[in-house]
Amino acid sequence: MINKNRLSVLAIAALITVSLAACSSGKKESAAGSQTSAAQVDENQTSGTQTTDTSAGDTAGKDAVKLITSTSQLPGASTQLLQSRISEVSEQKGGGNFQFEHYDSATLFKSSAELGALLDGNIDIGFIQLGYFYDNGALWANMFDIAFLYDDVDDMMQVLDTQGEVGKWVQDQIWDEFHVKVIAPFYLGRRDVWLSDGSLTVQTPEDLKGVKIRMPNSASFLDMGTAIGAEPTPLDSSETYLAMQTGTVDAQENIILSSYANAMQEVSKSIVMTDHMITANLVCVNGDKWENMTPEQQELLTQVIREAVEQNNQDVMAEEAKILDECVEKYGINLQEPDKDAFKEYAFKYYLSNPDNEKNWNMDIFNEIIK
């Protein structure tokens, strides 16, 4: 069951913020500081930006469907890049049917508030991690947010593809429980372990025993820290740089683009390429907005988003490779290749030892994914 009280509070806060912004500037831009604290998002926040694709106005005028999207990520991060890609593909192939208004850097909503904003219609398209559906009552969703579930990006995209069996099941569950239309998964980034101590060699989870690793402060992420053998320590992303520098933590894990944006290359000596999470987010449309579109618009929007995702996934992987090369060449960071099979075996043993997981997960689907 969805936590309606929690979502209602988020909706009220969002409406107040947008109203104040409209009064002060006549534009849908709010002060990032009033909406966001570093404790609530997993990226450092700066002043937000808003981008409007007005190409539809010349060809479709008032008939163009206006679509507001929001992300907490900074310019250049994977989700913000996807926003730009969606507008580019829509301009080329959308036939003037859509007008996108994109907000990044938590200008409208912090990451934890995006699902509530989507449900309440304060945004039309959200980029939602399955863990947020889990936080709001969909206990099955945690199954898709565990360590080592996917082998690589292609595996993740195939599993969660809404045209496939598992992805269609996820799409139907979310529609039935949240009245949200899942269009497609996309690649947010791979998570690895960044160490402040260059002398530590990590091959198996046992090598991380006693290593204090910074994790985002959520139950599923803290659980993940234990699942890879480390000692999870919840810290805000804004505190991680100093914590790594002073030894408050020994390591941090995050997606590569965010780690780089947060300057972890300056306080890390080694990166253990565990790839313990191929992080997927879902491009989701508010259910009422979806139902108000014509079938032709629904099909066209699906095509635009799927093509944008395909291009964006390639962009993100290319940027990850570029960042890792710079970490080695400019910062002298050592890249370690651990025994991923040992890590995966350790993680699954940990997760399956929790009886709640077996009770809440769809074990037929889980076994199908990992076979």
C-alpha positions in Angstrom: 0.0 0.0 0.0 1.3 3.5 -0.8 2.1 5.7 2.1 -0.5 8.3 1.2 0.2 10.6 4.2 3.8 10.9 3.2 3.0 11.5 -0.4 0.4 14.1 0.5 2.9 16.1 2.6 5.4 16.0 -0.3 2.8 17.2 -2.7 1.8 20.2 -0.4 5.4 21.2 0.0 6.0 21.0 -3.8 2.9 23.1 -4.6 4.0 25.8 -2.1 7.5 26.0 -3.6 6.3 26.2 -7.2 3.7 28.9 -6.2 6.4 31.0 -4.5 8.6 30.7 -7.5 5.9 31.8 -9.9 5.2 34.8 -7.7 8.8 35.9 -7.6 9.8 35.4 -11.3 6.9 34.5 -13.4 8.8 31.4 -14.4 8.7 27.8 -13.2 12.1 28.1 -11.5 12.5 27.7 -7.8 15.5 28.2 -5.6 17.4 25.0 -5.3 18.3 25.8 -1.8 14.7 25.8 -0.7 14.0 22.4 -2.1 17.2 20.5 -1.5 19.6 19.5 1.2 22.7 17.4 0.6 21.3 14.9 3.1 18.5 14.1 0.8 20.1 13.5 -2.6 23.1 11.5 -3.7 24.7 14.2 -5.8 26.2 17.5 -4.8 23.7 20.2 -5.6 24.3 23.6 -7.2 21.9 26.1 -8.7 19.4 24.3 -10.9 18.6 24.8 -14.5 15.4 24.6 -16.6 15.3 23.8 -20.3 12.3 24.2 -22.4 12.0 22.5 -25.8 9.8 24.9 -27.8 10.2 23.2 -31.2 6.7 21.8 -31.0 5.1 25.3 -30.8 5.8 26.1 -34.5 4.2 22.9 -35.8 1.5 21.9 -33.3 0.7 25.0 -31.3 -1.8 24.5 -28.5 -2.3 20.8 -29.5 1.3 19.9 -28.4 1.3 17.9 -25.2 3.3 19.7 -22.5 5.5 17.4 -20.4 7.4 18.5 -17.3 10.3 16.3 -16.2 12.4 16.6 -13.1 15.7 15.2 -11.8 17.9 15.9 -8.8 21.0 15.2 -10.9 23.5 17.9 -12.0 24.1 18.9 -15.6 26.2 16.2 -17.2 24.9 13.4 -15.1 23.2 10.5 -16.7 19.6 11.5 -16.1 20.1 15.1 -17.0 21.8 13.9 -20.2 18.7 11.7 -20.9 16.5 14.8 -20.6 18.4 16.5 -23.3 18.4 13.4 -25.5 14.6 13.1 -25.2 14.2 16.6 -26.5 16.6 16.0 -29.3 14.8 12.9 -30.5 11.4 14.5 -30.1 12.5 17.4 -32.2 13.6 15.0 -34.9 10.8 12.4 -34.8 8.1 13.7 -32.5 6.1 15.4 -35.2 5.5 18.5 -33.0 3.3 16.5 -30.7 5.3 17.2 -27.5 6.8 20.2 -25.7 9.2 19.3 -22.9 10.1 21.4 -19.9 13.1 19.9 -18.1 14.3 20.7 -14.6 17.6 19.4 -13.1 19.7 19.8 -9.9 16.6 19.3 -7.7 15.2 22.7 -8.9 11.7 21.4 -8.4 12.1 18.2 -6.3 14.7 16.3 -4.4 15.1 12.7 -5.5 13.1 11.3 -2.6 10.2 13.5 -3.5 10.1 12.8 -7.3 7.8 9.8 -7.0 5.3 11.7 -4.9 5.4 14.6 -7.4 4.8 12.2 -10.3 1.8 10.5 -8.5 0.2 13.9 -7.7 0.7 15.2 -11.3 3.2 18.0 -10.3 5.5 16.5 -12.9 4.5 14.5 -15.9 7.6 12.3 -16.4 9.9 11.0 -13.6 13.1 9.0 -13.7 12.4 6.7 -10.8 14.6 4.0 -9.2 12.7 0.9 -8.2 13.8 1.4 -4.6 11.4 4.3 -4.3 8.4 2.1 -5.2 9.7 -0.3 -2.5 9.8 2.6 0.0 6.1 3.3 -0.8 4.8 -0.2 -0.2 5.8 -2.3 -3.3 7.9 -4.8 -1.3 8.6 -6.9 -4.3 10.5 -4.0 -5.9 13.5 -4.4 -3.6 14.3 -7.5 -5.6 15.4 -5.4 -8.5 17.7 -3.1 -6.4 20.1 -5.7 -5.0 23.8 -6.2 -5.6 24.9 -8.4 -8.5 21.5 -9.0 -9.9 22.6 -8.0 -13.5 25.7 -9.1 -15.2 26.1 -5.9 -17.4 24.1 -3.1 -19.0 22.7 -5.3 -21.8 21.5 -7.8 -19.2 19.7 -5.1 -17.2 18.1 -3.6 -20.2 16.9 -7.0 -21.4 15.4 -8.0 -18.0 13.6 -4.7 -17.5 12.6 -4.1 -21.1 8.8 -3.5 -21.0 8.4 -5.5 -24.1 9.8 -8.5 -22.4 8.2 -10.9 -19.9 9.8 -9.6 -16.7 9.7 -5.9 -17.7 6.1 -6.2 -18.7 5.3 -7.8 -15.3 7.1 -4.8 -13.6 5.2 -2.4 -15.8 1.8 -4.0 -14.9 2.6 -4.1 -11.2 3.5 -0.4 -11.1 0.4 0.6 -13.1 -1.9 -1.4 -10.9 -0.4 -0.2 -7.6 0.6 3.4 -8.5 -1.2 4.4 -11.7 2.1 5.2 -13.3 3.1 4.1 -16.8 6.6 2.7 -17.1 7.9 3.4 -20.6 11.5 2.0 -20.5 14.4 1.3 -18.2 17.6 3.3 -18.6 21.2 2.9 -17.4 22.1 5.3 -14.6 25.6 3.9 -14.0 27.6 1.1 -12.4 28.6 1.3 -8.7 32.1 0.5 -7.6 34.2 0.7 -4.4 36.5 3.7 -4.1 39.3 3.2 -1.5 41.3 5.9 0.3 44.0 3.4 1.1 46.0 2.4 -2.0 47.7 -0.5 -0.2 44.5 -2.5 0.3 44.1 -5.3 -2.2 40.5 -6.5 -2.6 39.8 -9.8 -4.4 36.9 -11.2 -2.3 34.2 -9.8 0.1 36.4 -11.1 3.0 39.0 -8.5 2.0 36.4 -5.7 2.8 35.8 -7.0 6.3 36.0 -4.1 8.7 36.3 -1.5 5.9 34.0 1.4 6.7 32.2 2.3 3.5 30.1 5.3 3.0 26.6 4.4 1.8 23.5 6.5 1.0 21.3 6.6 4.1 18.5 4.2 3.0 17.7 0.6 4.2 18.4 -1.0 0.8 21.7 0.7 0.3 22.9 0.0 3.8 21.9 -3.6 3.2 24.0 -3.6 0.0 27.1 -2.4 1.9 26.8 -5.5 4.1 26.1 -7.7 1.1 29.5 -6.8 -0.4 31.3 -7.6 2.8 32.0 -4.1 4.1 30.9 -2.1 7.2 28.3 0.4 5.9 28.3 3.9 7.3 25.5 6.2 6.4 26.7 9.6 5.3 25.5 12.5 3.2 27.2 12.9 -0.1 28.3 16.4 1.0 30.2 14.8 3.9 31.9 12.0 1.9 34.9 14.0 0.6 36.0 15.1 4.1 35.2 11.7 5.6 37.5 10.0 3.0 40.2 12.6 3.5 40.2 12.3 7.3 39.7 8.6 7.6 36.2 8.7 9.0 35.4 6.2 6.3 37.8 4.0 4.4 35.8 3.8 1.2 32.8 5.0 -0.6 30.6 3.5 -3.4 28.6 5.3 -5.9 28.0 5.4 -9.7 31.1 6.5 -11.6 29.7 9.8 -12.9 28.5 10.9 -9.5 31.7 9.8 -7.8 33.7 12.0 -10.3 31.3 14.9 -9.9 31.8 14.7 -6.2 35.6 14.8 -6.7 36.2 11.3 -5.2 39.2 11.0 -7.6 41.0 13.5 -5.4 40.7 11.5 -2.2 40.9 7.9 -3.6 43.9 5.8 -4.3 42.2 2.7 -5.7 38.9 1.7 -7.3 37.7 -1.9 -6.9 35.8 -2.6 -10.1 33.1 -4.7 -8.4 30.3 -3.4 -10.6 28.2 -4.6 -7.8 25.2 -2.7 -9.1 24.2 -2.0 -12.6 21.9 0.8 -11.6 18.6 1.1 -13.5 16.1 3.8 -13.3 12.7 3.8 -15.0 11.2 6.5 -17.3 7.7 6.8 -15.9 4.7 8.9 -17.0 1.9 10.1 -14.7 -1.1 7.8 -15.3 -3.7 10.6 -15.9 -1.3 12.3 -18.3 -0.8 9.1 -20.1 -4.6 8.3 -20.4 -5.2 11.9 -21.7 -3.0 11.2 -24.7 -4.3 9.7 -27.9 -3.1 6.2 -28.7 -1.0 7.7 -31.5 0.7 10.1 -29.1 1.3 7.3 -26.6 3.0 5.2 -29.2 5.0 8.1 -30.5 6.1 9.1 -27.0 7.2 5.5 -26.3 9.3 5.5 -29.5 10.9 8.8 -28.7 11.8 7.8 -25.1 13.1 4.3 -26.2 15.3 5.8 -28.9 16.6 8.5 -26.5 17.4 5.8 -23.9 19.4 3.7 -26.3 21.5 6.7 -27.3 21.9 7.9 -23.8 23.1 4.5 -22.5 25.9 4.6 -25.0 26.8 8.2 -23.9 26.9 7.2 -20.2 29.1 4.2 -20.8 31.5 6.3 -23.0 31.7 8.9 -20.3 32.4 6.3 -17.6 35.3 4.9 -19.7 36.7 8.5 -20.1 36.5 9.2 -16.4 38.3 5.9 -15.5 41.1 6.7 -17.9 41.5 10.1 -16.4 41.5 8.6 -12.9 44.4 6.4 -13.9 46.4 8.9 -16.0 45.8 12.1 -14.1 45.3 11.0 -10.6 47.4 7.8 -10.5 44.5 5.7 -9.2 44.9 1.9 -9.3 42.0 0.0 -10.8 41.5 -3.4 -9.2 39.7 -6.3 -10.8 38.2 -8.5 -8.0 36.7 -12.0 -8.2 33.1 -11.0 -9.1 31.8 -14.5 -8.8 33.0 -14.7 -5.2 31.3 -11.3 -4.5 28.0 -12.4 -6.2 27.9 -15.7 -4.3 28.5 -13.9 -1.0 25.8 -11.3 -1.7 23.1 -13.8 -2.8 23.8 -15.9 0.3 23.3 -12.8 2.4 20.1 -11.7 0.7 18.5 -15.1 0.7 19.3 -15.6 4.4 16.7 -12.9 5.1 13.3 -14.7 5.2 11.5 -11.4 4.5 13.1 -11.3 1.0 11.9 -14.7 0.0 8.4 -13.8 1.3 8.2 -10.4 -0.5 10.0 -11.2 -3.7 8.6 -13.0 -6.7 11.0 -15.9 -6.5 10.0 -17.4 -9.9 11.1 -14.1 -11.5 14.2 -13.8 -9.3 15.4 -17.3 -10.2 14.7 -16.6 -13.9 16.9 -13.5 -13.8 19.8 -15.2 -12.1 19.8 -18.5 -13.8 
